[in-house]
């Protein structure tokens, strides 16, 4: 079994360079980076950027393989309402939402938390929602080789709410399916289950 452990840390050289650039950005937008409230801002933003883009340093396939088990189960496995926070690559403004992921095992299952970690590993990069949806689907399909994978993402894009068209209540939904989920009945069962509240 391949070991996987999440570690949050700052790369000192990268942090130094990021802080310098954000210091200059503050000056360019008309602020004084030396005033009390902003003195530590370049450093804080440098740390924040390393955190929200930590997905570049993570291998989603290894995350799945770190808890991959043989199991004779061939029904739908769904992890829904996975919170996600990502950065639009066009404006570097966040988009926030939730992912619903399902797969039908074909001899192997993975730890449920690993599905959420795969979502996060891809989301913590500069992204577009369409690519994010497909990357999650492809990773699970290629690693577990299940009978099918389904991914639906619903997200609110702050680049639409804060700037541009300024539509605060718009939500974008994307989906992608492989294998058994291309069958209408299976896909409809998945959509029904992620839409319903179980009591």
N, C-alpha and C positions, 0 to 999 in steps of 0.2 A: 504494500500500500504506500502511496506517495504522501508524504506529510505536507500539510498546508497550514500556515499560521499567518494571520493578519497582523502586521506591525505598522503602527503609525510613527513616522519619524520624519525629521526635516533633514534635507541634504544641505549642509552649511554653505557650500559654494553656490548652489542654486538659489538658496535663500538670500544670500548677499546680492546676487545679480538681480533677482526679482525686486528686492527692496529698493535697489538703486533706480530701477526703471519706474517703479510706482512713485518714488520721490519726485522724479522728473515729470510724471503724469500729473501729479498734484499741482506742480508749478504751471504746467501747460493749460490746465483748466481754470487757472486764475486764483488758486489757493496758496496759502503760505504754509509749506510743510514743516516750518519751524514753530508754528504756534502750538500752544499746549495740547489741544485736542488732537492734533495730527502728528505729533512728534513720533509716536510709535506706530502710526498707521501703515507706512510702507512695510514694516516688518510683519505686522499682523496680516496684511493682505498677502504678502509673500507666503506666509504659512498657510493661509486659507486656500490660496491657489494650488499649493502642493497637495493639500488635503482633497479638494474637490476634483483634482485630476489624477488621483492616485491609481486610477484604473489602468493607466499606461504601464504601471509596474506590476500588474497582476495578470496571471494567466488563467483565464476562466476554465479552460479544459482541465488544468491541474486541480482547480477547485473541485470540480465534479469528481475527478478520479480519486481525490483524497478520501472520499466516503462512498465508494462504489461497491455494491454487494450483489452477489448472485441471489436471485429471488424469482420463483415461479409465479409471478403475478402479472396478469395481462389485462387489467382494467385501468380506467383513467385515474391518473394521479394529478391533482390540481393544487397549485399554490396560488392563491388569489390575493388581491389587494396588497401587493408588495410595493411599499412606498419607494419612489425613485426621485432623485434630484440630479439633474444634469445641466450642462451648459450648451446652449445653442452655439454652434460653430460659426454662424454668420454674424452674430452680434456679441457673443460671449456674455449673454444674459441668461439667467436660469430658465429652465422649464421643469415643472414639478407635476408629478402625477402618480399613477399606480400601474403596475403590470400584473397581468393574470397569465400564468404559465401552466400548461398541462402536457403530460406525455403518457404514452401507453407503453409500459415496459416490454422488453423482448429478451428476457433472461437476466437483466441487470436493473437495479434501482440505485438511486443516489440519496444521500441525506437530504431531507427537506430544506434545511437551512442553506444547503449548497445552491439550490435553485435561486434563492434570494441573493446569495453572494455573487452568483453569475450575473444577475440583473445589475447589481451594484458595480461590479467590475467593468461592465461595458458602459454603464451610465456615468461613471466618474471619469469621463473623457469629454473632449469637445465632440458634440454629436448633432445629428439630426434624428428626429424620432423614427423616421422610416428605416434608417440604417440600424438603429438600436434594436428595433423589433426583429429584424432579420438576423442580426448577429446573435442574439439570444437563442433564436430558433436553430440556427445552424450549429451553434456550439453544442447544444443538447443533442441534436440529431447526430452530429459527427462523433461525439464522445460516447454516448450511451447506445447508439444504434437502436432506438426504440421503434415501435410500430408506427409512431406518429408523434408530432409535436405541434402544439398550438400556443401562440403568443398573441395577446391583445394588450395594447398600451393606451391608456387615456391620460392626457396631460394638458396642463395649462401653460402656455408659452408667454413669459413676461415680455418678450420682444414684441408681442402683439398687444399686450395690456398696457405696458409702460410707454411705448413709443409707437411710431408708425400709425397703424389704423386705430389703436387704443380701444380695443374691444375687450373689456375686462372679464366678460363671462363666457368667452368662447373656449371650447374644449376640443382638442384634436384626438381622434381615435385611429389607431393603425392596427393591422392584424396580419399574421402570416401563419401558414399551416403546411405541414408535411404529412405524407403517408395517410394513415387512417382518418385524419382530420379533414382530408379533402372530400371524404364521404359526407354527404349532406346531413344524414341522421346523426353521425358522430359529432360533427361540428355544431349542430343545433343543440345537442345535449350539453356540450361544453359551454356554449353561450348561455343556455338556461341556468346551468349551475353557477356560473360566475355572476349572473344577474340576480340570483335568488339569495334570500337571507335564511340561513338554517337556524332553527330554534332548538 
